[in-house]
Amino acid sequence: MQIYDLKKYKQLFKEYTEVRVQENRNISISVLNGDVLSNTRSSESGVSARVYKGGVWGFSSNPTISDETVQTVINAATENALYLNDRVRKNKDPLPGYPGQAEHDFTTKKPRLSQKQLITFLKDVDNYILQKYPDLSARTTMLRLLDMEKQFINSEDSHSLSIVPRSIIITSLSLLKDNQPFELYEVFGGFGQFEDVFEKPEDLYEKIDEQYEHLKKKAEGVYAQAGIHECILGPELAGILSHEAIGHTVEADIVMGGSVAADHLGKQVASPLITMTDFAHHAHGVLCPVPVFVDDEGTKAEDAVLIKDGVLKTFMHNKESARHFGVEPTGNARAYQYSDEPIIRMRNTAIIPGKDKLEDMIASIEDGFYLMQASNGQADSTSEFMFGIVKGYEIKNGKLGKGIKDTTISGIAFDMLNTISMVSDDMSWSCGGMCGKKQLIPVGMGGPAVKCKVKIGGK
């Protein structure tokens, strides 16, 4: 997408105004048992404008990007805001200004691979699986590439340009055991364009070997015993818990809609071992999976420390919610497509590592489970959650035992957080997540392993 001089349109701004030009580029390839099942490349681009007046917003968008359409959407958004203000009459003050400026282009410097070369890469991975593991009943290898490019300006001298790519490969392996199918998937990659994330197919082989071994142990494993047990949730589960069961409850728009977190600000909601942050762009000096430097309202993005030593400290905010609560916005306003209005969204949400070693955590449990991977998850504004578990092991007498077949965990997140007694000293990110709150958008989820008590399903 070409670079546009958006500043020249500021003469059209009659009220607080935002203008965003955006293009999302996607490549999706799937190989099923050696055959190319799908192979698509798509791009969606356009321009949008949003205008604020007296407590209401006017919005307009157009899929064509030209000097004429930029002017048209600005004028249309302005007219919409003025029309709504005349009828609604909320009479609210102008939004506070927190201008941010940033330019970050994470495009690879390496030669780009063609679609044909990408297919060859996936087929090489598929062929490795076929040759080494002929006992599998099915195998699928999928590639998902997304480049999000945005150019933004508003009335407050905010301006930003960002090209943020994500590249993931998903391998799904299936086998039959006693005529019963078992499946396990893994997600590889994350932030960056394909050429920077995946150098050669051979780099994935060791990880696929580990995936196969876990699948075999699952197929030969046992059903978990239903009930409340001492469990260790691996980093991936800690990440999805942070996002689904806790993160959504502390998004300020959901708080204002009646989230359980509304009455817990400043109160103990978790074990003192728990600190949880929604990171803007860097965590512990390392770039996050979904870096946001300036959000889609033009606010400089800052880390939001949601829980500190077990105490709920803040919510995630856009400009309007920040004014409502009398705080500064955190830069959590995000939009997925050019035609979407920005809403409060998570960026990179994670529990902070503790001081415990994973092996010591396992050794501390006489009879429990080590739960490593979720297939899906859902939660509501009460923090009640249920996650499907597709990879895990028994813990017997302080040692890992048999693999367990698919099961579920459920509970109230804020209750479960108070049972956490150990937090590992390492951390990993889950880089393939897409949050579906009103509009899909990439998110990062991460954390250490945590020891807790949780309800687990049985056969």
C-alpha positions as a Python dict, from the first residue, in 0.01 Angstrom:
ca = {
    (1, 'M'): (0, 0, 0),
    (2, 'Q'): (135, 342, -86),
    (3, 'I'): (209, 605, 176),
    (4, 'Y'): (-52, 882, 191),
    (5, 'D'): (-11, 1239, 313),
    (6, 'L'): (-306, 1244, 551),
    (7, 'K'): (-205, 1573, 712),
    (8, 'K'): (-329, 1768, 412),
    (9, 'Y'): (-686, 1675, 506),
    (10, 'K'): (-673, 1838, 849),
    (11, 'Q'): (-827, 2152, 701),
    (12, 'L'): (-1150, 1951, 674),
    (13, 'F'): (-1159, 1871, 1048),
    (14, 'K'): (-1443, 2067, 1209),
    (15, 'E'): (-1461, 1857, 1527),
    (16, 'Y'): (-1237, 1595, 1684),
    (17, 'T'): (-1159, 1369, 1387),
    (18, 'E'): (-970, 1046, 1317),
    (19, 'V'): (-870, 921, 972),
    (20, 'R'): (-734, 571, 912),
    (21, 'V'): (-617, 415, 586),
    (22, 'Q'): (-569, 39, 619),
    (23, 'E'): (-493, -276, 423),
    (24, 'N'): (-506, -634, 554),
    (25, 'R'): (-327, -892, 337),
    (26, 'N'): (-392, -1264, 393),
    (27, 'I'): (-247, -1586, 256),
    (28, 'S'): (-405, -1918, 354),
    (29, 'I'): (-283, -2259, 238),
    (30, 'S'): (-391, -2603, 364),
    (31, 'V'): (-241, -2941, 274),
    (32, 'L'): (-444, -3247, 373),
    (33, 'N'): (-274, -3586, 340),
    (34, 'G'): (-45, -3452, 68),
    (35, 'D'): (-314, -3273, -132),
    (36, 'V'): (-354, -2896, -149),
    (37, 'L'): (-698, -2844, 4),
    (38, 'S'): (-701, -2463, -17),
    (39, 'N'): (-477, -2192, -156),
    (40, 'T'): (-596, -1833, -128),
    (41, 'R'): (-451, -1484, -127),
    (42, 'S'): (-669, -1186, -39),
    (43, 'S'): (-642, -818, 38),
    (44, 'E'): (-896, -580, 185),
    (45, 'S'): (-825, -209, 204),
    (46, 'G'): (-1000, 121, 243),
    (47, 'V'): (-1028, 443, 436),
    (48, 'S'): (-1243, 539, 735),
    (49, 'A'): (-1309, 853, 936),
    (50, 'R'): (-1456, 895, 1282),
    (51, 'V'): (-1578, 1223, 1433),
    (52, 'Y'): (-1672, 1297, 1795),
    (53, 'K'): (-1921, 1562, 1899),
    (54, 'G'): (-2082, 1608, 2241),
    (55, 'G'): (-2067, 1242, 2340),
    (56, 'V'): (-2157, 1074, 2009),
    (57, 'W'): (-1955, 942, 1718),
    (58, 'G'): (-2007, 975, 1344),
    (59, 'F'): (-1838, 711, 1130),
    (60, 'S'): (-1792, 655, 758),
    (61, 'S'): (-1577, 426, 543),
    (62, 'N'): (-1505, 354, 178),
    (63, 'P'): (-1318, 65, 11),
    (64, 'T'): (-1164, 298, -246),
    (65, 'I'): (-863, 502, -139),
    (66, 'S'): (-831, 829, -329),
    (67, 'D'): (-815, 1200, -260),
    (68, 'E'): (-1187, 1226, -332),
    (69, 'T'): (-1295, 934, -109),
    (70, 'V'): (-1083, 1051, 185),
    (71, 'Q'): (-1256, 1388, 171),
    (72, 'T'): (-1593, 1218, 129),
    (73, 'V'): (-1560, 995, 437),
    (74, 'I'): (-1437, 1286, 652),
    (75, 'N'): (-1736, 1500, 548),
    (76, 'A'): (-1981, 1212, 591),
    (77, 'A'): (-1849, 1122, 938),
    (78, 'T'): (-1871, 1489, 1039),
    (79, 'E'): (-2229, 1515, 917),
    (80, 'N'): (-2322, 1193, 1100),
    (81, 'A'): (-2172, 1321, 1426),
    (82, 'L'): (-2347, 1657, 1402),
    (83, 'Y'): (-2679, 1491, 1313),
    (84, 'L'): (-2661, 1252, 1609),
    (85, 'N'): (-2552, 1527, 1847),
    (86, 'D'): (-2849, 1743, 1750),
    (87, 'R'): (-3087, 1460, 1839),
    (88, 'V'): (-2920, 1280, 2129),
    (89, 'R'): (-2788, 1586, 2316),
    (90, 'K'): (-2557, 1407, 2559),
    (91, 'N'): (-2373, 1738, 2606),
    (92, 'K'): (-2045, 1576, 2705),
    (93, 'D'): (-1715, 1759, 2706),
    (94, 'P'): (-1452, 1699, 2438),
    (95, 'L'): (-1239, 1391, 2482),
    (96, 'P'): (-904, 1434, 2657),
    (97, 'G'): (-604, 1436, 2426),
    (98, 'Y'): (-318, 1187, 2457),
    (99, 'P'): (-139, 1218, 2121),
    (100, 'G'): (104, 952, 2009),
    (101, 'Q'): (340, 934, 1714),
    (102, 'A'): (514, 623, 1583),
    (103, 'E'): (633, 459, 1263),
    (104, 'H'): (711, 86, 1266),
    (105, 'D'): (751, -117, 949),
    (106, 'F'): (827, -482, 1027),
    (107, 'T'): (840, -591, 663),
    (108, 'T'): (1111, -849, 599),
    (109, 'K'): (1433, -743, 427),
    (110, 'K'): (1468, -1090, 273),
    (111, 'P'): (1342, -1187, -76),
    (112, 'R'): (976, -1284, -59),
    (113, 'L'): (870, -1638, -141),
    (114, 'S'): (610, -1702, -408),
    (115, 'Q'): (284, -1882, -335),
    (116, 'K'): (427, -2185, -516),
    (117, 'Q'): (733, -2184, -289),
    (118, 'L'): (512, -2163, 18),
    (119, 'I'): (317, -2468, -100),
    (120, 'T'): (644, -2655, -155),
    (121, 'F'): (749, -2569, 200),
    (122, 'L'): (425, -2712, 341),
    (123, 'K'): (447, -3023, 122),
    (124, 'D'): (801, -3086, 249),
    (125, 'V'): (667, -3076, 605),
    (126, 'D'): (377, -3302, 509),
    (127, 'N'): (611, -3551, 340),
    (128, 'Y'): (832, -3568, 648),
    (129, 'I'): (529, -3657, 860),
    (130, 'L'): (416, -3919, 608),
    (131, 'Q'): (755, -4088, 584),
    (132, 'K'): (829, -4093, 956),
    (133, 'Y'): (482, -4165, 1092),
    (134, 'P'): (294, -4388, 847),
    (135, 'D'): (62, -4507, 1125),
    (136, 'L'): (-121, -4174, 1130),
    (137, 'S'): (-476, -4182, 999),
    (138, 'A'): (-467, -3820, 883),
    (139, 'R'): (-235, -3520, 878),
    (140, 'T'): (-301, -3156, 797),
    (141, 'T'): (-53, -2872, 755),
    (142, 'M'): (-186, -2517, 736),
    (143, 'L'): (-23, -2181, 670),
    (144, 'R'): (-184, -1855, 782),
    (145, 'L'): (-14, -1525, 694),
    (146, 'L'): (-152, -1182, 789),
    (147, 'D'): (-1, -838, 726),
    (148, 'M'): (-188, -546, 887),
    (149, 'E'): (-84, -208, 748),
    (150, 'K'): (-229, 111, 894),
    (151, 'Q'): (-180, 483, 844),
    (152, 'F'): (-351, 712, 1095),
    (153, 'I'): (-394, 1078, 1184),
    (154, 'N'): (-626, 1270, 1417),
    (155, 'S'): (-702, 1624, 1532),
    (156, 'E'): (-457, 1604, 1822),
    (157, 'D'): (-143, 1572, 1606),
    (158, 'S'): (-135, 1196, 1654),
    (159, 'H'): (3, 1012, 1357),
    (160, 'S'): (121, 659, 1302),
    (161, 'L'): (230, 415, 1037),
    (162, 'S'): (254, 46, 1115),
    (163, 'I'): (304, -275, 922),
    (164, 'V'): (263, -565, 1164),
    (165, 'P'): (290, -917, 1018),
    (166, 'R'): (211, -1259, 1162),
    (167, 'S'): (305, -1598, 1019),
    (168, 'I'): (189, -1929, 1165),
    (169, 'I'): (199, -2291, 1061),
    (170, 'I'): (-45, -2536, 1220),
    (171, 'T'): (13, -2911, 1206),
    (172, 'S'): (-269, -3146, 1303),
    (173, 'L'): (-199, -3519, 1348),
    (174, 'S'): (-461, -3791, 1388),
    (175, 'L'): (-441, -4161, 1461),
    (176, 'L'): (-673, -4446, 1550),
    (177, 'K'): (-640, -4649, 1869),
    (178, 'D'): (-892, -4929, 1930),
    (179, 'N'): (-1105, -4777, 1652),
    (180, 'Q'): (-1120, -4446, 1839),
    (181, 'P'): (-977, -4132, 1672),
    (182, 'F'): (-729, -3910, 1857),
    (183, 'E'): (-604, -3576, 1735),
    (184, 'L'): (-346, -3321, 1845),
    (185, 'Y'): (-243, -2993, 1684),
    (186, 'E'): (49, -2755, 1732),
    (187, 'V'): (94, -2392, 1631),
    (188, 'F'): (438, -2272, 1520),
    (189, 'G'): (561, -1922, 1442),
    (190, 'G'): (411, -1589, 1534),
    (191, 'F'): (521, -1231, 1485),
    (192, 'G'): (701, -1152, 1159),
    (193, 'Q'): (676, -1230, 791),
    (194, 'F'): (724, -1586, 673),
    (195, 'E'): (1083, -1542, 556),
    (196, 'D'): (1188, -1414, 900),
    (197, 'V'): (994, -1675, 1098),
    (198, 'F'): (1053, -1997, 901),
    (199, 'E'): (1393, -2056, 748),
    (200, 'K'): (1357, -2418, 633),
    (201, 'P'): (1112, -2707, 686),
    (202, 'E'): (1373, -2905, 882),
    (203, 'D'): (1349, -2654, 1166),
    (204, 'L'): (1000, -2789, 1246),
    (205, 'Y'): (1083, -3159, 1245),
    (206, 'E'): (1197, -3192, 1606),
    (207, 'K'): (886, -3010, 1725),
    (208, 'I'): (665, -3235, 1513),
    (209, 'D'): (840, -3537, 1665),
    (210, 'E'): (744, -3407, 2010),
    (211, 'Q'): (388, -3352, 1891),
    (212, 'Y'): (366, -3712, 1770),
    (213, 'E'): (499, -3848, 2101),
    (214, 'H'): (238, -3651, 2293),
    (215, 'L'): (-32, -3783, 2058),
    (216, 'K'): (79, -4143, 2113),
    (217, 'K'): (73, -4101, 2489),
    (218, 'K'): (-269, -3941, 2468),
    (219, 'A'): (-407, -4230, 2263),
    (220, 'E'): (-259, -4481, 2508),
    (221, 'G'): (-364, -4275, 2808),
    (222, 'V'): (-650, -4268, 3055),
    (223, 'Y'): (-953, -4054, 3124),
    (224, 'A'): (-909, -3793, 3393),
    (225, 'Q'): (-1095, -3851, 3717),
    (226, 'A'): (-1368, -3589, 3749),
    (227, 'G'): (-1358, -3348, 4039),
    (228, 'I'): (-1154, -3067, 4189),
    (229, 'H'): (-784, -3147, 4173),
    (230, 'E'): (-447, -2988, 4227),
    (231, 'C'): (-328, -2911, 3877),
    (232, 'I'): (-50, -2737, 3697),
    (233, 'L'): (-170, -2525, 3408),
    (234, 'G'): (104, -2496, 3148),
    (235, 'P'): (198, -2158, 2995),
    (236, 'E'): (-47, -2191, 2706),
    (237, 'L'): (-337, -2251, 2944),
    (238, 'A'): (-222, -1969, 3171),
    (239, 'G'): (-227, -1746, 2864),
    (240, 'I'): (-577, -1839, 2749),
    (241, 'L'): (-700, -1805, 3108),
    (242, 'S'): (-547, -1456, 3125),
    (243, 'H'): (-722, -1358, 2806),
    (244, 'E'): (-1061, -1528, 2815),
    (245, 'A'): (-1150, -1556, 3182),
    (246, 'I'): (-978, -1251, 3327),
    (247, 'G'): (-885, -1011, 3047),
    (248, 'H'): (-1234, -967, 2908),
    (249, 'T'): (-1378, -895, 3253),
    (250, 'V'): (-1140, -598, 3292),
    (251, 'E'): (-1199, -436, 2954),
    (252, 'A'): (-1358, -108, 3062),
    (253, 'D'): (-1654, -127, 2823),
    (254, 'I'): (-1745, -470, 2964),
    (255, 'V'): (-1689, -338, 3317),
    (256, 'M'): (-1941, -60, 3248),
    (257, 'G'): (-2175, -327, 3111),
    (258, 'G'): (-2179, -514, 3443),
    (259, 'S'): (-1864, -726, 3459),
    (260, 'V'): (-1785, -891, 3792),
    (261, 'A'): (-1467, -682, 3801),
    (262, 'A'): (-1665, -359, 3844),
    (263, 'D'): (-1682, -396, 4223),
    (264, 'H'): (-1333, -537, 4275),
    (265, 'L'): (-1103, -251, 4180),
    (266, 'G'): (-841, -214, 4451),
    (267, 'K'): (-939, -546, 4608),
    (268, 'Q'): (-765, -882, 4635),
    (269, 'V'): (-881, -1098, 4345),
    (270, 'A'): (-595, -1348, 4323),
    (271, 'S'): (-309, -1504, 4511),
    (272, 'P'): (-35, -1251, 4602),
    (273, 'L'): (184, -1451, 4363),
    (274, 'I'): (-14, -1322, 4065),
    (275, 'T'): (70, -1013, 3865),
    (276, 'M'): (-94, -981, 3525),
    (277, 'T'): (-26, -722, 3255),
    (278, 'D'): (-163, -633, 2914),
    (279, 'F'): (160, -537, 2739),
    (280, 'A'): (155, -276, 2464),
    (281, 'H'): (457, -374, 2256),
    (282, 'H'): (747, -504, 2467),
    (283, 'A'): (760, -745, 2763),
    (284, 'H'): (1080, -779, 2962),
    (285, 'G'): (1270, -604, 2683),
    (286, 'V'): (1143, -837, 2409),
    (287, 'L'): (898, -745, 2132),
    (288, 'C'): (552, -890, 2194),
    (289, 'P'): (357, -1107, 1946),
    (290, 'V'): (119, -820, 1863),
    (291, 'P'): (306, -491, 1917),
    (292, 'V'): (88, -179, 1941),
    (293, 'F'): (276, 153, 1973),
    (294, 'V'): (-12, 391, 1894),
    (295, 'D'): (-369, 262, 1908),
    (296, 'D'): (-647, 327, 1658),
    (297, 'E'): (-760, 643, 1841),
    (298, 'G'): (-408, 789, 1820),
    (299, 'T'): (-325, 727, 2188),
    (300, 'K'): (27, 630, 2281),
    (301, 'A'): (2, 266, 2389),
    (302, 'E'): (114, 191, 2746),
    (303, 'D'): (128, -131, 2946),
    (304, 'A'): (-179, -188, 3162),
    (305, 'V'): (-89, -360, 3491),
    (306, 'L'): (-424, -524, 3557),
    (307, 'I'): (-342, -728, 3868),
    (308, 'K'): (-48, -649, 4094),
    (309, 'D'): (43, -894, 4373),
    (310, 'G'): (-311, -1030, 4361),
    (311, 'V'): (-484, -688, 4375),
    (312, 'L'): (-695, -563, 4083),
    (313, 'K'): (-530, -233, 3991),
    (314, 'T'): (-683, -103, 3668),
    (315, 'F'): (-893, -172, 3362),
    (316, 'M'): (-808, -149, 2992),
    (317, 'H'): (-929, 179, 2845),
    (318, 'N'): (-1001, 382, 2538),
    (319, 'K'): (-1047, 760, 2561),
    (320, 'E'): (-1414, 752, 2654),
    (321, 'S'): (-1384, 491, 2927),
    (322, 'A'): (-1073, 662, 3066),
    (323, 'R'): (-1272, 985, 3104),
    (324, 'H'): (-1558, 791, 3267),
    (325, 'F'): (-1324, 643, 3530),
    (326, 'G'): (-1107, 953, 3569),
    (327, 'V'): (-785, 789, 3449),
    (328, 'E'): (-558, 807, 3148),
    (329, 'P'): (-627, 578, 2850),
    (330, 'T'): (-399, 279, 2805),
    (331, 'G'): (-405, 267, 2425),
    (332, 'N'): (-635, -37, 2400),
    (333, 'A'): (-861, 94, 2120),
    (334, 'R'): (-814, -135, 1821),
    (335, 'A'): (-991, -208, 1492),
    (336, 'Y'): (-936, -508, 1264),
    (337, 'Q'): (-1059, -384, 924),
    (338, 'Y'): (-1066, -33, 779),
    (339, 'S'): (-1447, -53, 803),
    (340, 'D'): (-1444, -136, 1176),
    (341, 'E'): (-1468, 123, 1450),
    (342, 'P'): (-1204, 82, 1722),
    (343, 'I'): (-1321, -75, 2046),
    (344, 'I'): (-1140, -174, 2366),
    (345, 'R'): (-930, -481, 2291),
    (346, 'M'): (-647, -671, 2455),
    (347, 'R'): (-302, -666, 2298),
    (348, 'N'): (-58, -905, 2473),
    (349, 'T'): (-203, -1031, 2801),
    (350, 'A'): (9, -1241, 3035),
    (351, 'I'): (70, -1350, 3391),
    (352, 'I'): (419, -1248, 3505),
    (353, 'P'): (665, -1533, 3584),
    (354, 'G'): (735, -1623, 3947),
    (355, 'K'): (1027, -1796, 4117),
    (356, 'D'): (938, -2166, 4109),
    (357, 'K'): (1087, -2439, 3891),
    (358, 'L'): (841, -2648, 3691),
    (359, 'E'): (1001, -2971, 3814),
    (360, 'D'): (950, -2859, 4176),
    (361, 'M'): (587, -2778, 4102),
    (362, 'I'): (530, -3126, 3961),
    (363, 'A'): (715, -3285, 4255),
    (364, 'S'): (485, -3103, 4501),
    (365, 'I'): (170, -3282, 4376),
    (366, 'E'): (81, -3631, 4498),
    (367, 'D'): (-225, -3687, 4284),
    (368, 'G'): (-321, -3436, 4016),
    (369, 'F'): (-272, -3333, 3656),
    (370, 'Y'): (-35, -3134, 3435),
    (371, 'L'): (-258, -2965, 3174),
    (372, 'M'): (-70, -2831, 2874),
    (373, 'Q'): (-295, -2733, 2585),
    (374, 'A'): (-649, -2613, 2525),
    (375, 'S'): (-857, -2673, 2215),
    (376, 'N'): (-1096, -2388, 2280),
    (377, 'G'): (-1217, -2168, 2559),
    (378, 'Q'): (-1507, -1953, 2662),
    (379, 'A'): (-1583, -1727, 2953),
    (380, 'D'): (-1838, -1464, 3048),
    (381, 'S'): (-1841, -1138, 3239),
    (382, 'T'): (-1872, -1324, 3571),
    (383, 'S'): (-1526, -1478, 3502),
    (384, 'E'): (-1687, -1822, 3479),
    (385, 'F'): (-1491, -2029, 3226),
    (386, 'M'): (-1478, -2365, 3053),
    (387, 'F'): (-1184, -2481, 2841),
    (388, 'G'): (-1136, -2798, 2641),
    (389, 'I'): (-809, -2976, 2726),
    (390, 'V'): (-642, -3176, 2448),
    (391, 'K'): (-297, -3240, 2598),
    (392, 'G'): (-209, -3331, 2953),
    (393, 'Y'): (-69, -3589, 3192),
    (394, 'E'): (-144, -3744, 3527),
    (395, 'I'): (80, -3651, 3818),
    (396, 'K'): (132, -3940, 4057),
    (397, 'N'): (357, -3915, 4364),
    (398, 'G'): (531, -3608, 4230),
    (399, 'K'): (604, -3749, 3885),
    (400, 'L'): (439, -3730, 3543),
    (401, 'G'): (233, -4040, 3469),
    (402, 'K'): (12, -4147, 3183),
    (403, 'G'): (-126, -3914, 2920),
    (404, 'I'): (-490, -3815, 2951),
    (405, 'K'): (-758, -3816, 2685),
    (406, 'D'): (-958, -3506, 2596),
    (407, 'T'): (-1129, -3344, 2893),
    (408, 'T'): (-1242, -3004, 3020),
    (409, 'I'): (-1171, -2766, 3305),
    (410, 'S'): (-1416, -2514, 3443),
    (411, 'G'): (-1464, -2273, 3728),
    (412, 'I'): (-1473, -1909, 3835),
    (413, 'A'): (-1146, -1745, 3736),
    (414, 'F'): (-1123, -1507, 4030),
    (415, 'D'): (-1187, -1797, 4270),
    (416, 'M'): (-933, -2018, 4096),
    (417, 'L'): (-669, -1743, 4099),
    (418, 'N'): (-683, -1737, 4478),
    (419, 'T'): (-583, -2106, 4491),
    (420, 'I'): (-255, -2050, 4305),
    (421, 'S'): (35, -2156, 4527),
    (422, 'M'): (329, -2176, 4283),
    (423, 'V'): (426, -1985, 3966),
    (424, 'S'): (708, -2100, 3739),
    (425, 'D'): (1006, -1880, 3656),
    (426, 'D'): (976, -1921, 3278),
    (427, 'M'): (732, -1777, 3028),
    (428, 'S'): (612, -1845, 2676),
    (429, 'W'): (373, -1675, 2437),
    (430, 'S'): (87, -1818, 2238),
    (431, 'C'): (118, -1633, 1910),
    (432, 'G'): (-166, -1763, 1693),
    (433, 'G'): (-468, -1630, 1879),
    (434, 'M'): (-756, -1435, 1725),
    (435, 'C'): (-999, -1270, 1965),
    (436, 'G'): (-1360, -1261, 1849),
    (437, 'K'): (-1506, -975, 2053),
    (438, 'K'): (-1742, -818, 1795),
    (439, 'Q'): (-1463, -827, 1532),
    (440, 'L'): (-1171, -1068, 1492),
    (441, 'I'): (-828, -932, 1576),
    (442, 'P'): (-484, -1083, 1649),
    (443, 'V'): (-385, -1102, 2015),
    (444, 'G'): (-93, -1236, 2215),
    (445, 'M'): (-146, -1452, 2524),
    (446, 'G'): (124, -1581, 2755),
    (447, 'G'): (252, -1667, 3095),
    (448, 'P'): (434, -1917, 3312),
    (449, 'A'): (297, -2243, 3450),
    (450, 'V'): (80, -2206, 3761),
    (451, 'K'): (-16, -2454, 4030),
    (452, 'C'): (-378, -2427, 4137),
    (453, 'K'): (-697, -2613, 4220),
    (454, 'V'): (-945, -2647, 3936),
    (455, 'K'): (-1248, -2858, 3844),
    (456, 'I'): (-1163, -3113, 3577),
    (457, 'G'): (-1409, -3320, 3379),
    (458, 'G'): (-1401, -3698, 3348),
    (459, 'K'): (-1512, -3948, 3086),
}
